[in-house]
Amino acid sequence: MKKIAVFDTTLRDGEQTPGVALTVDEKIEIAKALDELGVDIIEAGFPISSEGDFKAVKKIAGLGLDSTVCGLARALTPDLDACINADVGLVHTFISTSPQHLKYQIKKSEDEVYDMAVNAVQYVRDHGFRCLFSPMDASRSDINYLKKVCMGVQEAGAEIINIPDTVGQMYPSRMKALIEELRKDIKVKIDVHCHNDFGMAVANTLASVEGGADQVQVAVNSLGERAGNADLEQVVMGIKILYGYDTNIKTERIYGTSKLVERLTGIRLMPNFPIVGDNAFAHESGIHTHGVLEKAETFEPTGLTPEMVGARRRLVLGKHVGVHGVEAKLKDLGFKVSKEQLNEITKKVKDLGDLGKRVVEDDLIAIASDIIGRAPKEKRMVELIDLREDLSLGKKPMAYVALEVKGRKKMATSEGVGPVDAALNAIREALKGYGKGRIRLEEYHLDAITGGSDALADVTIRVSDEEKSTIARGVHEDVVMASVVAFINGLNRILG
């Protein structure tokens, strides 16, 4: 089976993401994670760029990792010396070869650039170090000149030649053709480094593999300059699942590595980011959920499972959810429900979804506990028909309730020190003559599930009359309604 080497540039190009600045300790933590992941080469930084980067690269190079530690250097002696002094396992040197860069960036002739490239590689080799060479902006370079430079550095001793699509302007068929053309003359390993300016970095990288590339440069979570680099997670799984090739990556560590980098860089992933995003293996639609529960590949890529990358499949609860999804989630949480209870829980989840509320696991636990804890409909003595409240500044809250009590409609109004107190007082007033003595609220506890102003209110109470006492629960997006639901649930237990 063909094996593709993986070169990770998270600590170098990835750290060039605007807003990202890693400490030495953070870079070491990521380097260790990349080593455990199975990356072949870790580009640890640009040693000449700062004292901190030199220190980080040197420390990482001294960790004794299985991965080869690489440092970046321009084709300038001070840069090359910085990498050599950092004692890296591989020096990655580069110089621009495109007309745009020669004319406007480095302001040198083709002959000057050729000599600098060859001399840089020779310098690295003369000092006993391995060398990777990159003709920067290769994808916009004249093909004949690009070949000339590549042949020159190959003869000078470069072990790997990287072909960068520096501004992300290639597309897959063109990238494949470029690598195929260069493969005719380049005998050493060909590497590719694709940027994502048009969203093509992963596709161009995979097309390069089709064209004969031996190694791919990637960054965790697609970090990098501007729109980022080819994403490690997508490229590795594409190589494995779509092409059937192998890498040294331990794919079950992909998700954990992604989350580590997300945490340390502070760059949050979009939920729909492939492979490692929160929604990558999440399903809400009832049709999709039902299919996935029967056979995962009905609505997931054939051969790709969340377990392969260290992730978990999620059944999302929202307005599109079906009973199969809710039932599966409840089963995972240890709930046993009747068909009637399942339908009621599903309806509640859908209703909350229609209100724009995202129902998380804690919400479902509260909803299920509330509904399961209610008396069966045929045994419920009290049902709420209507509740209205008047909240006027400077006046005590006033509540009106309409109840159905043993098939008869009862109405009452009452005031209270707050809207909850007013509503519960009105219910007591409507139930005068029922139960053994005065109905008392002895304990009241409110939790806002998951936090936020749209959190579900979870109310637990103890309600009693002269003979019975019970604990009841109510869950609702409105605090007053959650309190009323809990109170009525309790009343049905002590009055039933």
C-alpha positions as CSV (number, residue, x, y, z in Angstrom):
1,M,0.0,0.0,0.0
2,K,1.3,3.5,-0.9
3,K,2.3,5.5,2.1
4,I,2.2,9.3,2.2
5,A,4.4,11.2,4.6
6,V,2.8,14.0,6.7
7,F,4.6,17.3,7.4
8,D,2.8,19.4,10.0
9,T,3.3,23.2,10.0
10,T,0.9,24.1,12.8
11,L,3.8,25.5,14.9
12,R,5.2,27.6,12.1
13,D,2.7,28.6,9.4
14,G,-0.2,27.8,11.8
15,E,1.2,30.3,14.4
16,Q,1.2,32.9,11.7
17,T,-2.6,32.9,11.9
18,P,-3.6,36.5,12.9
19,G,-4.2,36.6,16.6
20,V,-2.2,33.4,17.5
21,A,0.9,33.7,19.7
22,L,2.0,30.5,21.5
23,T,4.3,30.4,24.4
24,V,7.3,28.1,24.4
25,D,5.5,25.7,26.8
26,E,2.4,25.7,24.6
27,K,4.5,24.9,21.5
28,I,6.1,22.0,23.3
29,E,2.7,20.7,24.4
30,I,1.5,20.8,20.8
31,A,4.7,19.2,19.5
32,K,4.4,16.3,21.9
33,A,0.8,15.8,20.8
34,L,1.8,15.9,17.1
35,D,4.5,13.3,17.8
36,E,1.9,11.0,19.5
37,L,-0.4,11.6,16.6
38,G,2.3,10.1,14.3
39,V,3.3,13.2,12.2
40,D,6.5,12.4,10.2
41,I,7.9,15.9,10.3
42,I,7.1,18.8,12.7
43,E,8.0,22.2,11.5
44,A,8.6,23.7,14.9
45,G,9.1,27.3,13.9
46,F,11.3,30.0,12.3
47,P,14.4,30.2,14.5
48,I,15.8,33.4,13.1
49,S,12.5,35.3,13.6
50,S,12.8,35.8,17.4
51,E,14.7,34.7,20.5
52,G,11.5,32.9,21.7
53,D,11.0,31.0,18.5
54,F,14.7,29.9,18.5
55,K,14.3,28.7,22.1
56,A,11.1,26.8,21.3
57,V,12.6,25.1,18.2
58,K,15.8,24.1,20.1
59,K,13.8,22.8,23.0
60,I,11.5,20.8,20.8
61,A,14.4,19.4,18.8
62,G,15.9,18.2,22.1
63,L,12.8,16.3,23.3
64,G,13.8,13.1,21.6
65,L,10.6,12.8,19.6
66,D,10.0,10.1,17.0
67,S,8.9,12.9,14.6
68,T,11.7,14.7,12.7
69,V,11.9,18.3,14.0
70,C,12.3,20.9,11.2
71,G,13.2,24.6,11.3
72,L,12.4,27.2,8.6
73,A,15.1,29.4,7.0
74,R,15.3,31.8,4.2
75,A,18.2,31.2,1.7
76,L,20.4,33.4,3.9
77,T,23.3,32.3,6.0
78,P,22.1,33.8,9.3
79,D,18.8,32.0,8.9
80,L,20.5,28.7,8.0
81,D,22.9,29.1,11.0
82,A,19.9,29.7,13.3
83,C,18.4,26.3,12.3
84,I,21.8,24.6,12.5
85,N,22.4,26.0,16.0
86,A,18.9,24.9,17.1
87,D,20.0,21.4,16.2
88,V,17.0,20.5,14.1
89,G,16.7,17.2,12.3
90,L,15.8,18.9,9.0
91,V,16.4,22.4,7.6
92,H,13.6,23.8,5.4
93,T,15.0,26.6,3.3
94,F,13.1,28.6,0.7
95,I,13.3,31.5,-1.8
96,S,10.7,32.9,-4.2
97,T,10.7,31.9,-7.9
98,S,7.6,33.6,-9.3
99,P,7.9,36.7,-11.5
100,Q,5.7,38.6,-9.0
101,H,8.0,37.9,-6.1
102,L,11.3,38.4,-8.0
103,K,10.2,41.8,-9.3
104,Y,8.3,43.2,-6.3
105,Q,9.3,41.3,-3.2
106,I,13.0,40.2,-3.3
107,K,14.0,42.3,-6.3
108,K,16.5,39.8,-7.7
109,S,17.1,38.2,-11.1
110,E,16.4,34.6,-11.9
111,D,20.1,33.8,-12.0
112,E,20.6,35.4,-8.6
113,V,17.8,33.4,-7.1
114,Y,19.0,30.2,-8.7
115,D,22.5,30.7,-7.1
116,M,21.0,31.6,-3.7
117,A,18.8,28.4,-3.7
118,V,21.6,26.1,-4.7
119,N,24.1,27.7,-2.3
120,A,21.7,27.5,0.6
121,V,21.1,23.8,0.1
122,Q,24.8,23.2,-0.3
123,Y,25.5,25.1,2.9
124,V,23.1,23.0,4.9
125,R,24.5,19.8,3.4
126,D,28.1,20.9,4.1
127,H,27.2,21.3,7.8
128,G,25.9,17.7,7.9
129,F,22.2,18.5,8.0
130,R,19.3,17.2,6.0
131,C,17.6,19.7,3.7
132,L,14.1,20.4,2.3
133,F,13.8,23.2,-0.3
134,S,10.8,25.3,-1.3
135,P,10.6,27.5,-4.4
136,M,8.1,29.9,-2.8
137,D,5.1,30.8,-5.0
138,A,5.9,27.8,-7.2
139,S,2.4,27.6,-8.6
140,R,2.8,31.0,-10.3
141,S,6.4,30.4,-11.5
142,D,7.4,29.8,-15.1
143,I,7.5,26.1,-15.4
144,N,10.9,25.9,-17.2
145,Y,12.5,28.2,-14.6
146,L,10.8,26.2,-11.8
147,K,12.3,23.0,-13.2
148,K,15.7,24.5,-13.4
149,V,15.7,25.6,-9.8
150,C,14.4,22.2,-8.6
151,M,17.0,20.3,-10.6
152,G,19.7,22.6,-9.2
153,V,18.8,22.0,-5.5
154,Q,18.3,18.3,-6.2
155,E,21.9,18.1,-7.4
156,A,23.0,20.2,-4.4
157,G,21.6,17.6,-2.0
158,A,18.0,18.5,-1.2
159,E,16.2,15.4,0.0
160,I,12.7,16.8,-0.4
161,I,11.4,19.5,-2.8
162,N,8.3,21.2,-1.7
163,I,6.0,22.8,-4.3
164,P,4.0,25.6,-2.6
165,D,0.7,27.1,-3.8
166,T,1.6,30.1,-1.8
167,V,-1.5,32.2,-2.5
168,G,-4.0,29.4,-3.0
169,Q,-4.6,30.1,-6.7
170,M,-4.5,26.6,-8.0
171,Y,-7.4,24.2,-8.6
172,P,-7.2,20.3,-8.4
173,S,-6.7,19.4,-12.1
174,R,-4.1,22.1,-12.6
175,M,-2.3,21.1,-9.3
176,K,-2.2,17.4,-10.3
177,A,-0.9,18.3,-13.8
178,L,1.9,20.5,-12.2
179,I,3.1,17.7,-10.0
180,E,2.9,15.2,-12.8
181,E,5.1,17.5,-14.9
182,L,7.7,18.0,-12.2
183,R,7.7,14.3,-11.3
184,K,9.3,13.7,-14.7
185,D,12.5,15.4,-13.6
186,I,12.5,15.4,-9.8
187,K,13.8,12.1,-8.4
188,V,13.7,13.0,-4.7
189,K,10.5,13.3,-2.6
190,I,8.0,15.8,-3.7
191,D,6.1,17.7,-1.0
192,V,3.2,20.1,-1.4
193,H,2.1,23.1,0.6
194,C,-1.3,24.4,-0.4
195,H,-3.1,27.5,0.9
196,N,-6.8,27.9,1.2
197,D,-7.6,31.3,-0.3
198,F,-10.2,29.8,-2.6
199,G,-11.2,27.0,-0.3
200,M,-9.2,24.5,-2.4
201,A,-6.3,23.6,-0.1
202,V,-7.4,20.1,0.8
203,A,-8.6,19.3,-2.7
204,N,-5.4,20.6,-4.3
205,T,-3.3,18.6,-1.8
206,L,-5.2,15.4,-2.5
207,A,-4.9,16.1,-6.3
208,S,-1.1,16.5,-5.8
209,V,-1.1,13.0,-4.2
210,E,-2.8,11.7,-7.3
211,G,-0.1,13.5,-9.4
212,G,2.7,11.7,-7.6
213,A,3.5,13.8,-4.5
214,D,5.1,11.7,-1.7
215,Q,4.5,14.1,1.2
216,V,1.8,16.6,2.2
217,Q,2.2,19.8,4.3
218,V,-0.8,20.4,6.6
219,A,-1.8,22.3,9.7
220,V,-4.2,21.2,12.5
221,N,-7.6,22.9,12.1
222,S,-6.4,24.5,8.8
223,L,-4.5,27.2,10.7
224,G,-2.2,29.5,8.8
225,E,-1.7,32.8,6.9
226,R,-4.9,34.5,5.5
227,A,-7.4,31.7,4.9
228,G,-5.1,29.0,6.3
229,N,-3.3,25.8,5.1
230,A,-4.6,22.5,4.0
231,D,-6.2,20.9,7.0
232,L,-4.5,17.9,8.6
233,E,-7.7,16.2,9.6
234,Q,-9.3,16.3,6.2
235,V,-6.2,15.6,4.2
236,V,-5.2,12.5,6.3
237,M,-8.7,11.0,6.3
238,G,-9.1,11.8,2.6
239,I,-5.9,10.0,1.8
240,K,-7.0,7.0,3.9
241,I,-10.8,6.8,3.0
242,L,-11.0,8.2,-0.5
243,Y,-7.7,7.0,-1.9
244,G,-7.0,4.0,0.2
245,Y,-3.4,5.1,0.9
246,D,-1.7,4.9,4.2
247,T,0.0,7.4,6.6
248,N,1.7,7.0,9.9
249,I,-1.1,9.0,11.6
250,K,-2.9,7.4,14.5
251,T,-6.2,8.6,13.4
252,E,-8.0,8.0,16.7
253,R,-5.9,10.8,18.1
254,I,-7.0,13.4,15.5
255,Y,-10.0,14.8,17.5
256,G,-8.1,15.2,20.7
257,T,-5.2,16.9,18.9
258,S,-7.6,19.3,17.2
259,K,-9.2,20.2,20.5
260,L,-5.8,20.8,22.1
261,V,-4.8,23.2,19.3
262,E,-8.2,24.9,19.4
263,R,-7.8,25.5,23.1
264,L,-4.2,26.7,23.1
265,T,-4.5,29.0,20.0
266,G,-8.0,30.4,20.9
267,I,-9.1,29.9,17.3
268,R,-12.6,28.3,17.6
269,L,-13.7,25.8,14.9
270,M,-16.9,26.3,13.0
271,P,-19.5,23.7,14.1
272,N,-19.7,22.3,10.6
273,F,-15.9,22.0,10.2
274,P,-15.3,18.6,8.6
275,I,-14.0,15.6,10.6
276,V,-13.6,17.4,14.0
277,G,-16.3,20.1,14.1
278,D,-19.1,19.7,16.6
279,N,-21.6,18.9,13.9
280,A,-19.3,16.6,11.8
281,F,-21.0,13.5,13.2
282,A,-24.2,15.1,14.5
283,H,-27.7,14.4,13.2
284,E,-30.9,16.2,14.0
285,S,-33.3,15.4,11.1
286,G,-35.7,12.6,12.0
287,I,-35.1,10.9,8.7
288,H,-31.3,11.1,9.1
289,T,-31.3,10.0,12.7
290,H,-33.5,7.0,11.9
291,G,-31.2,5.9,9.1
292,V,-28.0,6.4,11.1
293,L,-29.4,4.4,14.0
294,E,-30.1,1.5,11.6
295,K,-26.9,1.8,9.6
296,A,-24.4,4.6,10.1
297,E,-23.3,4.9,6.5
298,T,-26.9,5.7,5.4
299,F,-26.1,9.4,6.2
300,E,-22.3,9.3,6.9
301,P,-19.4,8.7,4.5
302,T,-18.8,5.1,3.8
303,G,-15.8,3.9,5.7
304,L,-15.6,7.0,8.0
305,T,-16.8,6.6,11.5
306,P,-16.4,9.1,14.5
307,E,-14.5,6.5,16.4
308,M,-11.8,6.4,13.7
309,V,-10.8,10.0,14.6
310,G,-11.5,9.8,18.3
311,A,-14.9,11.6,18.2
312,R,-18.4,10.6,19.0
313,R,-21.6,10.6,17.1
314,R,-24.2,13.0,18.4
315,L,-28.0,13.0,18.0
316,V,-29.0,16.6,18.1
317,L,-32.3,17.6,19.7
318,G,-34.1,20.3,17.9
319,K,-37.3,21.0,15.9
320,H,-36.3,18.5,13.2
321,V,-35.8,15.6,15.6
322,G,-37.9,12.5,15.4
323,V,-39.0,10.0,18.0
324,H,-36.2,7.6,17.0
325,G,-33.6,10.2,17.8
326,V,-35.1,11.1,21.2
327,E,-35.7,7.5,22.1
328,A,-32.0,6.6,21.3
329,K,-30.8,9.5,23.4
330,L,-33.1,8.7,26.3
331,K,-31.9,5.1,26.2
332,D,-28.2,6.3,26.3
333,L,-29.1,8.4,29.4
334,G,-30.8,5.4,31.1
335,F,-34.4,6.4,30.8
336,K,-37.2,4.0,30.1
337,V,-40.3,5.7,28.8
338,S,-43.7,4.7,27.5
339,K,-44.8,5.5,24.0
340,E,-47.1,8.3,25.3
341,Q,-44.2,9.7,27.4
342,L,-41.8,9.5,24.4
343,N,-44.3,11.4,22.2
344,E,-44.7,14.1,24.8
345,I,-41.0,14.5,25.4
346,T,-40.4,14.7,21.6
347,K,-43.2,17.3,21.3
348,K,-41.6,19.4,24.0
349,V,-38.2,19.2,22.3
350,K,-39.7,20.3,19.0
351,D,-41.6,23.1,20.6
352,L,-38.4,24.4,22.2
353,G,-36.7,24.1,18.8
354,D,-39.4,26.2,17.2
355,L,-38.6,28.9,19.8
356,G,-35.0,28.9,18.7
357,K,-33.8,27.0,21.8
358,R,-31.0,24.4,21.4
359,V,-31.8,21.5,23.6
360,V,-28.7,20.0,25.1
361,E,-28.4,16.8,27.1
362,D,-29.1,18.4,30.5
363,D,-32.2,19.9,29.1
364,L,-33.4,16.5,27.9
365,I,-32.7,15.0,31.3
366,A,-34.8,17.7,33.0
367,I,-37.7,17.4,30.4
368,A,-37.7,13.6,30.7
369,S,-37.6,13.6,34.5
370,D,-40.5,16.1,34.5
371,I,-42.7,14.2,32.2
372,I,-41.9,10.8,33.6
373,G,-42.6,12.1,37.1
374,R,-46.1,13.2,36.2
375,A,-49.2,11.2,37.1
376,P,-50.7,9.3,34.1
377,K,-53.2,11.5,32.3
378,E,-56.2,9.3,33.3
379,K,-55.2,9.8,37.0
380,R,-54.5,13.5,36.9
381,M,-57.0,15.3,39.0
382,V,-55.8,18.8,38.1
383,E,-55.0,20.2,34.7
384,L,-54.0,23.8,33.8
385,I,-56.3,25.4,31.2
386,D,-55.1,29.0,31.3
387,L,-52.7,31.3,33.2
388,R,-52.5,35.1,32.9
389,E,-50.5,37.6,34.9
390,D,-50.6,41.4,35.4
391,L,-47.2,42.9,36.2
392,S,-47.5,46.7,36.7
393,L,-44.8,48.9,38.0
394,G,-45.5,49.8,41.6
395,K,-48.2,47.2,42.1
396,K,-48.2,43.7,43.4
397,P,-48.3,41.1,40.7
398,M,-51.8,39.6,40.0
399,A,-52.4,36.2,38.5
400,Y,-55.5,34.6,37.0
401,V,-55.7,30.8,36.6
402,A,-58.3,28.5,35.0
403,L,-58.0,24.8,36.1
404,E,-59.9,21.6,35.2
405,V,-60.5,19.8,38.5
406,K,-62.1,16.4,38.2
407,G,-63.7,17.5,35.0
408,R,-65.0,20.8,36.4
409,K,-63.6,24.2,35.5
410,K,-62.3,26.3,38.4
411,M,-61.1,29.9,38.1
412,A,-59.4,32.2,40.6
413,T,-57.3,35.3,40.9
414,S,-54.8,36.3,43.5
415,E,-51.9,38.6,44.1
416,G,-48.5,37.8,45.5
417,V,-45.1,39.2,46.4
418,G,-43.9,38.1,42.9
419,P,-45.3,36.5,39.8
420,V,-44.6,33.0,41.0
421,D,-46.2,33.6,44.4
422,A,-49.2,35.2,42.7
423,A,-49.7,32.2,40.3
424,L,-49.4,29.6,43.1
425,N,-51.8,31.6,45.4
426,A,-54.3,31.7,42.6
427,I,-54.1,27.9,42.1
428,R,-54.6,27.4,45.9
429,E,-57.6,29.7,45.7
430,A,-59.1,27.7,42.8
431,L,-58.6,24.4,44.8
432,K,-60.3,25.5,48.0
433,G,-62.3,22.6,49.3
434,Y,-60.0,20.0,47.8
435,G,-57.5,18.0,49.8
436,K,-57.0,17.8,53.6
437,G,-56.5,21.3,54.9
438,R,-54.4,24.1,53.4
439,I,-52.1,23.2,50.6
440,R,-48.6,24.4,51.6
441,L,-45.4,25.0,49.5
442,E,-42.7,23.9,51.9
443,E,-39.6,23.9,49.7
444,Y,-38.8,25.6,46.4
445,H,-35.6,25.2,44.3
446,L,-34.8,26.8,40.9
447,D,-32.1,25.8,38.5
448,A,-31.3,27.5,35.1
449,I,-30.2,24.5,33.0
450,T,-27.1,25.2,30.9
451,G,-27.1,29.0,31.7
452,G,-28.0,31.9,29.5
453,S,-31.1,34.0,29.3
454,D,-32.9,31.3,27.2
455,A,-32.0,28.5,29.6
456,L,-34.7,26.1,30.6
457,A,-36.0,26.7,34.2
458,D,-36.0,23.5,36.3
459,V,-38.1,23.9,39.4
460,T,-38.2,21.3,42.2
461,I,-40.7,21.8,45.1
462,R,-42.1,20.1,48.1
463,V,-45.8,20.5,48.4
464,S,-48.0,19.2,51.3
465,D,-51.5,19.1,52.8
466,E,-52.4,17.8,56.3
467,E,-51.9,14.2,55.4
468,K,-49.4,13.9,52.4
469,S,-46.2,15.5,51.3
470,T,-44.4,15.0,48.0
471,I,-41.6,16.3,45.9
472,A,-42.4,17.4,42.3
473,R,-40.6,18.9,39.4
474,G,-41.5,21.2,36.5
475,V,-39.4,22.2,33.5
476,H,-40.3,25.1,31.2
477,E,-38.6,27.9,29.3
478,D,-40.5,30.3,31.5
479,V,-39.8,30.4,35.3
480,V,-43.4,31.1,36.3
481,M,-44.7,28.2,34.1
482,A,-42.0,25.8,35.4
483,S,-43.2,26.7,38.9
484,V,-46.8,26.2,38.0
485,V,-46.1,22.8,36.3
486,A,-44.2,21.6,39.3
487,F,-47.0,22.8,41.7
488,I,-49.7,21.0,39.7
489,N,-47.6,17.8,39.4
490,G,-47.3,17.8,43.2
491,L,-51.0,18.5,43.6
492,N,-51.9,15.6,41.4
493,R,-49.9,13.3,43.7
494,I,-51.3,14.5,47.0
495,L,-54.9,15.0,45.8
496,G,-55.1,11.9,43.6
